[in-house]
Amino acid sequence: MVTTATTSATEARAGIATYRDVLALPRVGALSLTGFLVRIPASAAAITVTLHVVLGLGHGYAAAGAVGAANTIGMALGAPLLGRLIDRRGLRPVLVLTTCAEIGFWSAAPWLPYPALLAGALLGGLLALPVYSVIRQAIAALVPTERRRPAYALDSMSVELSYILGPAIGTALAVGVSTTVAMIAVGAGYALGGVALCLLNPPTRAEAPRDVRRETGPIAEWLTPQLVATLLATTAAAAVIFGSELGVVAALQSSGQAGLIGVVIGAWCLSSLVGGYLYGTAQRSRSLYALVAALGLATLPVALGGPWWTFALLLVPAGLACAPSLTASADTVAALAPERVRGLVTGLQGSAITLGAAFGAPLAGALIDAFSPAAAIATAGLVGVAMAGVAALVARR
C-alpha cells in the first residue's frame, strides 16, 4: 500500500512537471492565460443571447434557438475564411477586423428588434473573434511536436473552466440585473480579449512568414483522407457532447430537478478536466477514433439516469473522454495541416465542432419531443460510435 501511494505521488508530480514544462516555453504561459480569459465571454454569449430573446424581447425558446442557429451557421462559414485570411495577411489584421465586428454587434444587439437581431447574429458569426482557432494555431507554432499533446490538453482544460464560469456569469447578470447589461458585459469582454490578443500577437506559423497568397496549392495535397476523417471524428465528438447535454438538461427539467442542472453539468465538466489532465500526462497518444467511440459508448449509460445524482455519476466516464477527444482532434489537425494552410485547416476544425453542435442539439431536441430525453441521450452516443467507425474507415484509405 505504501508503494502504491508513493507511485501515485510520483506520477502526480510527473504530471504537474509536464504542464509546468509546457508553460515554461516562451510566450506559452501568456497565451494560455489570455486564451482562458477571452473564452469566458465567448462561453457566456449563447446563454446571454437566449435569455435576452426570451426575457428581454418576450419571444419563446424556439425564436431564441433560431438566433443561435443563425450565429452557428455564420461561425461555421466564417471560421475557414478567417483562417485563410490569417494565412494570407497575418493574425493582427484579422483580430482588428473581428474585434471591431464584435464590439459593433454587442453594442447594438440589446436594442435591436428580433428580425434585425436574427440577421445580426448571422453576420456576427461570420466575423466572430476566432479565439479557439487562433489559440490552437499558436500552440502548433510555439510548442515542439513532442510536447503538443500536453499543451492541447492544457488548452482543453482551459475550455472546460471557461464553460464553468462563462454561462454562470452570463446567467447571473441577465437574471439578476438585466439582459442588456449582460450583453454589454459580453461585448466588453470580447473587446478586451481582442485587444489582448492583438498586443500578444502570437505566431501562427512555426516557419518564417512570407508571401503565402499563392501557396495554398491543389486542395488534394492537404485535404487528405486522414484530415477528412479527423474532421468527421471531431464533428462526431461535438454531436455527442451537445446532444447528450441537451438530453440531460431536458431530463432534469421534466423531472422537476431543474435547479440542480448546474451541479450535474459542473460534475461533468470536472470529470472532463480530470480526463484532459490524465491524457496530457500519458506516456503515449491514443487513436482519435477510439477516443470518440469511447465517448459515444460511455454516453449510453447516461440514458438510464433518474435522480440528479445518478446523472452526475453516470456522466463521469463520458466526461473523462470529452477533453481527451478534443485534445486528440487538435493534436491530429496540427500534425496533418501544412504550415501554408494551417489557418484554413484549423478553421475547418472549428467548423467541424460547430457543425457537430448544430447537428447534435437539433437531433436531440427532435427526439426529446417525439420520444424522451433518454432516447436523445442514447441516440447521441450511438451516433458518435457510428461516426467514429466511419471516420476510421475513411482514414484507412
N, C-alpha and C positions, 0 to 999 in steps of 0.2 A: 504493500500500500504506500509505503514511503517512496519507493522507486517510482510508482505511478505518479504521485504528487510532484516529485522532482522533475519527471519528464514533462508533465503538463506545464509546470512553471517555466521550464527551459523553452518549450515550444511557444509559450505566450511571449517570452522575451524576444525570441527569434522573430515572431510575427510583428511585434512592435518595431523591432530594428529594421525589418523590411520596409515598413512605411516611413520610418524615420530617414532611411537612406534615400527614398524617393523624394521626400520633401526637402532633403538637403541639396538636391540638384539645383543648379542656378535657375531662378525665376519660377520654379515649380510650386514652391510654397505660396508665393504671391498669387499665382494663377489659381491654385486650389481655393484660397480664401476668397478671391474675387468671384470665382465661379459659384461658390456656395451662396454668397450674398446676393448675386444677381438672380439666382434661381428662386429666391424667396418670392419676389413679386411675380415671377413667371408662374410659379406654382399656385399663387393666390388668384391669378387672373380669371380662371374659368369659373370658380365658385363665386367670385365677386360679380362677374357679369350676369351669372344665373340669378343671383339674389336681386340684382338691380332690375332685371326684366320682370321678375315675379313681384318683388316688394315695391320697387320704385315706379315701374310702369304699369303694374297691375295686370300683367299678362300671365298665362299659365306656363307650366313647365315645358309643354310642347313648343311654345314660342321661344322659351329660353334655350331649348335644345337646338332649335333652328339657328339661333345666333352662334351657338357653339359649333354646329356643323359647318356654318359658313366660314368661321375662323379656322377650323380644321382643314377645310378644303384649300383655303388660302395658304396655310402653312405648308401643306403637302406639295402645292405647286411652287411656292416661293423658295423653299429650302434648297433644292438643287440649283435654282437660278442664282440665288445669293452665293451659294458655294462656288459656282463657276465665276461669278463676278470677283470673289476673293482670289481665285486662281489667276484671273486676268489683271486685276487692278490693285490687289493687295487688301489687307484687312481694314485699315483705318478708314478709307472712303466708304466701305460697306457699313462700318459701325456708325459713322456720322449720318449716313442716309437712314438707317433703320432706327437709330436713336431719335432722330427728328420725327420720323413717322410715328414712333411710339408716343412721343410727347404730344404730337398733334391729335392722335386718336384718343388717348386717355384724357386729354384736356377737354375735348369736345363731347366725348361719349356720354357723360352724365346728363347732358341737356338735349341729346338727340331724340327725336321721335323714333318709334320702333322700326319703321321701314329704313330710315337713314342709319340706325344702329346696325341693322342687318347687313346693309351694304358696306358700312364702315368696318364691320368685323371681317368681311371677306378681304377688303383692301389691307386692313391691319395685319391679317395673317400672311398676306403676300410679302409684306415688308416688316415682318416680325423680327425683333432683335435675335440673331442666330446664336443664342447663348450656348446651347448644347453642342452644336456642331463646331463652334469656334473652340470651345474647351477641348473637345476630342481631337481636333486638328492640332492644336497647340501641344497637347500631350504627345502626339505622334512625332512632332518636330523636336520637342525638348528632351524626351525620355529615350534612352537607348532601348533597343528592341528587347533585350533580356529583362528589362525592368518595366515594360509596359503593362504587363498583367496586373501587378500590384498597383500601378498608377491608375489604371482604368477601374480597378476595384475600389480604390480610394474615391474616385470620382463618382462611382455608383452609390457608395455610401453617402457621399455629399448630397446626391439627388434625393436619397431617402430622407435625410434630415430636413432638407428644404421642403419636402412634401408633408412632413410632420408639422412644420412651423407655418408655412405659407397659407394653406387653406384655413388653419385655425385663426391666424391674424386677420385674413380677409373676412371670415365669417364674423369675428368679434366686432370689427369696425362696421360692417354692413348692418348687423343686427343691433349692436349696442349704440352706434352713433347714427350713421346714415349710409345708404349705398353710394351717395355722391362723394362723401368723404373717403369711403373705401376705394372707389375708383380713382380718385385723385391721388391717394396714397400709393396705389399700384403704379400709376403713371410716374410719380416721383421716384419710386424705386427703380423703375426702368431707366429713367433719366440718369440717376446717379450711377446705376450699373453700366450704362452705355459709356458715360464719361470715364468711369474707372477702367473699363476695358480699352478705351481709346488711349488713356495715359499709359496703361501697361503695354499695350500693343504687342501681344505675344507673337512669336513667329508661327507661321502656319506651314512652313516648309523647312525641312532639315537642310536642304541644299541651298546654295546662294541664290537669291532671287534674280530672275532675268525676264526678258520679254517672253511671255508664255501665251500670247494671243493666238498663235498658230500651232501650239503644241499639243492640242487635245488628241489628234491622230484619229485613226479609224476606231469607231466605238467597239468593234470586236476585239481590239487589242487590250482593252481594260475592262469591258463588261463581259467577263468570263463566266462560264457556268458556275465556278466556285463563288464568284461575287453575287450572281443571281441567287444562288442557294442561300448565301449568307443573308441577303436582304429578305428572302422569303422566310427564313427562320426567325429573323428579327420581327417581321410582321406577325408571325405566329405567337411569339412571346408576348408582344403587346396586346394581341387579341385575347390571350388567356388572362392576362393581368386585368385589363379594363373590363372584360366581360364578366369575370368572376367577382370583381369588385362591385359592379352594379348588382349582381345576383345576391351578394351578401348584404348590401345595403337594403335591397328590396325585402329580403327575408327578415331582417331585423325590424324594418319599419312595419311590415304587415303583421308581425307578431307582437307589436306594442313595445319593442325594445329600441326604439329609435335613439333614445338618449344615450345609449351605450355604443353607438356606431363608432364614435371617435376612439373609444377604448379598444374595440376589436381591430379597427384599421391600424391603430398605433401598435398593437401587438404584432400585426402582420409586417409593418414597416421595420420594427425592431428585429424580427427574425430575418428579414432581408438584409439588414445591416450586419448581423452575425454571419449570414451566408457569404456576403461580399468580403467580409474580413477574412474568413477562413479560406475562401477561394484565392484571394490575393496572396496569401502566405503559403499556399500549397506548393509541393515540390514540382508539379508539372501541370500543364493546362489540361482541360477536358474538352471533348468534342462539343462544339456549339449545338449540334443537332441532338446529341444525347442529353445535354442540359435542358434544352427546350422540351424534349419529350418527357424528361423527368418532371419539369414544371407542370406539364399537362397532366401527367399521371398523379402527381401529388395534389393537384386541384380537385380531382374526382371525389375523394372522401369528404371534401368541404360541403358537398351537396347534402350530406347526412346531418348537418348541424341543426340544432334546435334552440336551446337556451344560448344566450350570448357567449357564455364561457366555452361552450363546445365549439363555436365558430373560432374563437380566439385560439384554442388549442389545435383545431384541425387546420388552421391556416399556417401554423408554424412550419411544417415540411414544405408547403408551397412557397412560403416566404424565404426559406433557406435557398431555394432555387432561383428566386427572382433576380437579385443582384448578380449572381454568377452568370446567368443567361445574358443579361445586358452587357456585362463586362466582357464576356467571350465574344459577343457581337462586335463591340467596339474594337477589341484587340484584333479580331479577324479582318475587319474592314481596314484597319491601319496597315496590316500586313499585305493585303491584296491591292490597296489603292496606290497607283503610281504617283510620285510626287507632283507631276504636272497636272493631275486632275483630282488631287486629294480633296480639295474643297467641294467639287462636284459630287464625288463619291460619298463624302461624309454628309453632304446634303441629302443624297439619296437614302442614306441610312436613317436620317431624321424623318424623311418622308415615309420610310417603311414603318417606323414606330407610329407616326401619325395615322397612317392607313390602317395599321393594326387596331388602334383605338377606335377609328371611325368604323371599322368593320365589327369589332368585338362588342362594343357597347350597344349599337342598334340591334344586333342579333340577339344579345342577351335580353334587351328590352322587349323585343317581339316574343321571345319565349316566356318571359315573365307574364306578359299579358295573356298569352294563349294557354300556357300550362302552369308553371310555378317557378319561383326563384331557384329551386333545386334543379329543375330541368335546365335552366340557363347556366348554372354553375357546371353541371356535368357536361353539357354540350361545349362550353368553353374549354374544358380540359381535353375532351376528345378531339376538338378542332386543333388544338395545339399539338397533340400527339400525331395526328394525321398530317398536318402541315410540316412538322419536323421530319417525318418519314419521307415526304415528297422532296423536301429540300435536300436530304441526304442522298436521294437517288439522283437529283439534278447535279449535285457536287461530284458524283462518280463519273460523269461524262468525260 
